[in-house]
Amino acid sequence: MATLAACTPGSPTASPAPAPSVSGPGTPSQLPLPSAAITTAEPASGSPVSPVSHAPLGAPPSSTLPQQHSLTDPASQWVIVNKHRPLNPLQYVPGDLVQPDVLLAISGEGALLNSTTAAAAEKLFAGAAAAGVTLTLASGYRSFRTQAETYNGYVNASGQDSADTASARPGFSEHQTGWAFDIGDGGGACSFEQCFDEQPAAVWTKANAHTYGFVVRYPSMREDVTGYIYEPWHVRFVGVEAAVDMATRGIGTLEEYFGVGAAPDYL
């Protein structure tokens, strides 16, 4: 079993409404959180700023794009969520969750994405189908409560140190934003296993996702930056401009592209 994994899907069934408190060991109020506030040099909102023709010395590659977005607002397509950067607010719920018109391998809240990601996912899945490849939506939105239940299950079974190697803490998962989801293939082969990398769904997605605005969020051999091992099934929407620019430059992680620093462990 992999030593680090960002995605630990269960069988989500809760409705996408703000979650009540979760009781028991490792409850949200007891979970360790960063002691410092999130800081980043960026616009205060997701509004566009003036075009930048050349990045200033030391600026991240993303600064060259003509439209900039917030890195901290969870409603922004550029929000960075990792072991150093929890969501703010921690129990964030997207206000525009919808079920995309794609082949589903899950039901309930896990079949939902935010509306922008859902529309892009429909194009991604259609592109794959046109190439003879079947994609399935294996795990989409995951509420704070669902993530807390999943994480607390690991804590209760193996202790917190072990849990942190197997599951993202609630409030630290991209799934909670609605901007990310996990894919499977039509036959369900190698679901959430490293061998999924060899399946047609993963091969096609890795080669083509950027043209639809998606990146494979946790690339191979970059756990020192992302905090997680390679997850060929986990894709994240950042917009076509950013995704294509990352592919063109050969930059594999959002941490490097947006210049926020590596996050291999929790603070």
Long-range contacts (C-beta under 8 A, 24 or more apart in sequence): 2-194, 2-229, 3-165, 3-229, 4-165, 4-166, 4-223, 4-227, 4-228, 4-229, 5-165, 5-166, 5-167, 5-192, 5-228, 5-229, 5-231, 6-168, 6-173, 6-174, 6-217, 6-218, 6-226, 6-227, 6-228, 6-231, 6-234, 7-139, 7-175, 7-182, 7-192, 7-231, 7-233, 7-234, 8-150, 8-151, 8-154, 8-166, 8-167, 8-168, 9-106, 9-110, 9-138, 9-139, 9-142, 9-182, 9-192, 10-146, 10-149, 10-150, 11-106, 11-108, 11-110, 12-106, 12-108, 12-109, 12-110, 12-139, 12-141, 12-142, 12-143, 12-146, 13-107, 13-108, 13-109, 14-108, 14-109, 14-143, 14-145, 14-146, 15-109, 16-93, 16-94, 16-97, 16-109, 16-112, 16-141, 16-143, 17-93, 18-91, 18-93, 19-91, 19-93, 19-143, 19-144, 19-145, 19-146, 19-148, 20-145, 22-145, 22-148, 22-149, 22-152, 24-152, 24-156, 25-152, 25-155, 25-156, 26-148, 26-151, 26-152, 26-155, 26-156, 26-160, 26-163, 27-148, 27-152, 28-90, 28-91, 28-144, 28-148, 28-170, 28-171, 31-148, 31-151, 31-169, 31-170, 31-171, 32-169, 32-266, 33-86, 33-90, 33-171, 34-84, 34-85, 34-86, 34-266, 34-267, 35-267, 36-267, 38-72, 38-85, 38-86, 38-88, 40-71, 40-72, 40-260, 42-68, 42-70, 42-71, 42-72, 43-68, 43-69, 43-70, 44-70, 45-70, 45-73, 46-70, 46-73, 46-75, 46-76, 46-77, 46-78, 59-259, 60-256, 60-257, 60-258, 60-259, 60-260, 61-245, 61-246, 61-249, 61-251, 61-256, 61-257, 61-259, 62-242, 62-245, 62-257, 62-258, 62-259, 63-259, 64-245, 65-241, 65-242, 65-245, 66-241, 67-241, 69-239, 71-258, 71-260, 74-176, 74-177, 77-116, 77-179, 77-237, 77-238, 77-239, 78-238, 78-239, 78-242, 78-258, 79-177, 79-179, 80-254, 80-255, 80-258, 80-260, 81-172, 81-173, 81-174, 81-176, 81-177, 82-172, 82-226, 82-227, 82-255, 82-260, 82-263, 83-172, 83-227, 83-263, 83-264, 83-265, 83-266, 83-267, 84-260, 84-261, 84-263, 84-266, 84-267, 85-172, 85-260, 85-263, 86-169, 86-171, 86-172, 87-171, 87-172, 87-176, 87-177, 90-144, 90-170, 90-171, 91-144, 91-171, 92-144, 92-171, 92-176, 92-177, 93-143, 93-144, 94-141, 94-177, 94-178, 96-178, 97-141, 97-178, 100-125, 100-137, 102-135, 102-136, 102-137, 103-134, 103-135, 103-136, 103-137, 103-186, 104-136, 104-137, 105-136, 105-137, 105-138, 105-184, 105-188, 105-191, 106-137, 106-138, 106-139, 106-140, 109-140, 109-141, 109-142, 109-143, 109-146, 110-139, 110-140, 110-141, 110-142, 111-137, 111-140, 112-140, 112-141, 112-178, 113-137, 113-140, 113-141, 113-178, 113-179, 113-181, 114-141, 114-177, 114-178, 114-179, 116-179, 116-237, 117-178, 117-179, 117-180, 117-181, 117-237, 120-212, 120-213, 120-214, 120-237, 121-181, 121-237, 123-212, 124-205, 124-209, 124-212, 124-214, 124-235, 127-208, 127-211, 127-212, 128-201, 128-204, 128-205, 128-208, 131-204, 131-208, 133-185, 133-200, 133-201, 133-204, 134-185, 134-186, 134-200, 134-201, 135-183, 135-184, 135-185, 135-186, 135-201, 135-205, 136-183, 136-184, 136-185, 136-186, 136-188, 136-201, 137-181, 137-182, 137-183, 137-184, 138-181, 138-182, 138-183, 138-184, 138-191, 138-192, 138-233, 139-175, 139-181, 139-182, 140-175, 140-178, 140-181, 140-182, 141-175, 141-176, 141-178, 141-181, 142-173, 142-175, 142-176, 143-176, 144-170, 144-171, 144-176, 145-170, 147-171, 147-173, 147-175, 147-176, 164-265, 164-266, 169-266, 172-266, 174-217, 174-234, 174-236, 179-236, 179-237, 179-238, 180-217, 180-234, 180-235, 180-236, 180-237, 181-234, 181-235, 182-231, 182-233, 182-234, 182-235, 183-233, 183-235, 184-233, 191-233, 192-233, 194-229, 194-230, 194-232, 196-232, 196-233, 197-230, 197-232, 202-232, 202-233, 205-232, 205-235, 206-232, 209-235, 209-243, 210-240, 210-243, 210-244, 210-246, 210-247, 211-240, 211-243, 211-244, 212-240, 212-243, 213-237, 213-238, 213-239, 213-240, 213-242, 213-243, 214-238, 214-243, 215-243, 215-246, 215-254, 217-254, 219-252, 219-253, 222-252, 222-253, 223-264, 224-262, 224-264, 225-253, 225-255, 225-256, 225-262, 225-263, 225-264, 226-253, 226-255, 226-262, 226-263, 226-264, 227-263, 227-264, 227-265
